[in-house]
Amino acid sequence: MWGKLSGYSDAFKKASTGDDGKQYFVPATYYPWAVFYRKSVWQQRGYQVPTTLDQFTALGAQMKKDGLTPIAFADKDGWPAMGTFDILNLRINGYQFHVDLMAGKEAWTSDKVKKVFDTWVGLLPLHQPDSLGRTWQEAAQSLQQKKSGMYLLGLFVGQQFSNDEQDDLDFFTFPEIDPAIGAKALDAPIDGYMMARKPKNEDNARKLLEYFGGKAAADINLKNDPAVLVANSGADVGGYTALQKKAAELVGSATEIAQFLDRDTRPDFASTVIIPALQQFIKDPKDIGGLTSSIENQKKSIFTD
């Protein structure tokens, strides 16, 4: 298949390649995770984009004083909180530690992981309360309705804003925590297509994949959703909004790109261990030692399968 595809960078090909050196995936769209906000709200209040964690928490405290929920947050579906864990781990411990942790090579009981949760504890009071009963769409609507000041999510947050409001949406990358690590790594998951191991009609399945991987399908994706970026560089991106252009530049300038927790680790580990663990942490963040020990014990049994 990949011999017939064009318009993909080496990075996209690498992301589509398995440990055995073969390609298993045709990329279609991608989107960075960042901290989104409404420009009009920030201009009205005189807020400045924070570049350090201290500035970020100070900004959150000011938003609280101004009657806003600083950080919109929702975790009813279990996966959004993974984005918060990812970015904190990337900022505190760096990309290599993060991917090794996802691969089961590092211990969840390490001081490095505990520092991630400790840092998160300090940020939780700035988050929208009762998040376990809220969907990401509802949290995004609180940003859209100017009730929340910021929201860490993927570019698809724009789906909850009308066309007229797209120009009022902006973002910044999550600020630096450790100057030695910086703020260049980010989550930018890729969505795309795969073929079943034994499709009923393999010839047509391959033709369909070839079409999905081409310029025409990429152009359709662009028209359908202003809240994604297209992976194929041959697509007509002349219609990109200012937000899409900025998002593409952000991904282009990233030194390392993670795929998101539930894609960077084993699916069974993400769904059966991490989702309930993060929800338990959000509900009761006091016992980090017990939480990380429980994750590590379950990890050992899953990763030795």
Secondary structure as the mmCIF struct_conf table of DSSP 4:
data_model
#
loop_
_struct_conf.conf_type_id
_struct_conf.id
_struct_conf.beg_label_comp_id
_struct_conf.beg_label_asym_id
_struct_conf.beg_label_seq_id
_struct_conf.end_label_comp_id
_struct_conf.end_label_asym_id
_struct_conf.end_label_seq_id
TURN_TY1_P TURN_TY1_P1 TRP A 2 LYS A 4
BEND BEND1 GLY A 7 GLY A 7
HELX_RH_AL_P HELX_RH_AL_P1 ASP A 10 ALA A 15
TURN_TY1_P TURN_TY1_P2 SER A 16 SER A 16
STRN STRN1 THR A 17 THR A 17
TURN_TY1_P TURN_TY1_P3 ASP A 19 ASP A 20
BEND BEND2 GLY A 21 GLY A 21
STRN STRN2 GLN A 23 GLN A 23
STRN STRN3 VAL A 26 TYR A 30
STRN STRN4 TRP A 33 ARG A 38
HELX_RH_AL_P HELX_RH_AL_P2 LYS A 39 ARG A 45
TURN_TY1_P TURN_TY1_P4 GLY A 46 GLY A 46
STRN STRN5 THR A 52 THR A 52
HELX_RH_AL_P HELX_RH_AL_P3 LEU A 53 LYS A 65
TURN_TY1_P TURN_TY1_P5 ASP A 66 GLY A 67
STRN STRN6 THR A 69 ALA A 72
TURN_TY1_P TURN_TY1_P6 LYS A 76 ASP A 77
BEND BEND3 GLY A 78 TRP A 79
HELX_RH_AL_P HELX_RH_AL_P4 PRO A 80 ASN A 93
HELX_RH_AL_P HELX_RH_AL_P5 TYR A 95 MET A 102
TURN_TY1_P TURN_TY1_P7 ALA A 103 GLY A 104
BEND BEND4 GLU A 106 GLU A 106
TURN_TY1_P TURN_TY1_P8 TRP A 108 THR A 109
BEND BEND5 SER A 110 SER A 110
HELX_RH_AL_P HELX_RH_AL_P6 ASP A 111 LEU A 123
HELX_RH_3T_P HELX_RH_3T_P1 LEU A 124 LEU A 126
STRN STRN7 HIS A 127 HIS A 127
HELX_LH_PP_P HELX_LH_PP_P1 GLN A 128 GLN A 128
BEND BEND6 PRO A 129 ASP A 130
HELX_RH_3T_P HELX_RH_3T_P2 SER A 131 GLY A 133
HELX_RH_AL_P HELX_RH_AL_P7 TRP A 136 GLN A 144
TURN_TY1_P TURN_TY1_P9 GLN A 145 LYS A 146
BEND BEND7 LYS A 147 LYS A 147
STRN STRN8 SER A 148 GLY A 154
HELX_RH_3T_P HELX_RH_3T_P3 LEU A 155 GLN A 160
BEND BEND8 PHE A 161 PHE A 161
HELX_RH_3T_P HELX_RH_3T_P4 ASN A 163 ASP A 168
STRN STRN9 LEU A 169 PHE A 172
HELX_LH_PP_P HELX_LH_PP_P2 THR A 173 PRO A 175
STRN STRN10 GLU A 176 GLU A 176
BEND BEND9 ILE A 177 ILE A 177
TURN_TY1_P TURN_TY1_P10 PRO A 179 ILE A 181
BEND BEND10 ALA A 183 ALA A 183
STRN STRN11 LEU A 186 ASP A 187
STRN STRN12 ILE A 190 TYR A 193
BEND BEND11 ARG A 197 LYS A 198
BEND BEND12 LYS A 200 ASN A 201
HELX_RH_AL_P HELX_RH_AL_P8 GLU A 202 PHE A 212
TURN_TY1_P TURN_TY1_P11 GLY A 213 GLY A 213
BEND BEND13 GLY A 214 GLY A 214
HELX_RH_AL_P HELX_RH_AL_P9 LYS A 215 ASN A 224
TURN_TY1_P TURN_TY1_P12 PRO A 226 ALA A 227
STRN STRN13 LEU A 229 VAL A 230
BEND BEND14 ALA A 231 ALA A 231
TURN_TY1_P TURN_TY1_P13 SER A 233 GLY A 234
BEND BEND15 ALA A 235 ALA A 235
HELX_RH_3T_P HELX_RH_3T_P5 VAL A 237 GLY A 239
HELX_RH_AL_P HELX_RH_AL_P10 ALA A 242 SER A 253
BEND BEND16 THR A 255 THR A 255
STRN STRN14 ILE A 257 ALA A 258
HELX_RH_AL_P HELX_RH_AL_P11 LEU A 261 ASP A 264
BEND BEND17 THR A 265 THR A 265
HELX_RH_AL_P HELX_RH_AL_P12 PRO A 267 PHE A 269
HELX_RH_PI_P HELX_RH_PI_P1 ALA A 270 ILE A 274
HELX_RH_AL_P HELX_RH_AL_P13 ILE A 275 LYS A 283
TURN_TY1_P TURN_TY1_P14 PRO A 285 LYS A 286
HELX_RH_AL_P HELX_RH_AL_P14 ILE A 288 PHE A 303
TURN_TY1_P TURN_TY1_P15 THR A 304 THR A 304
#
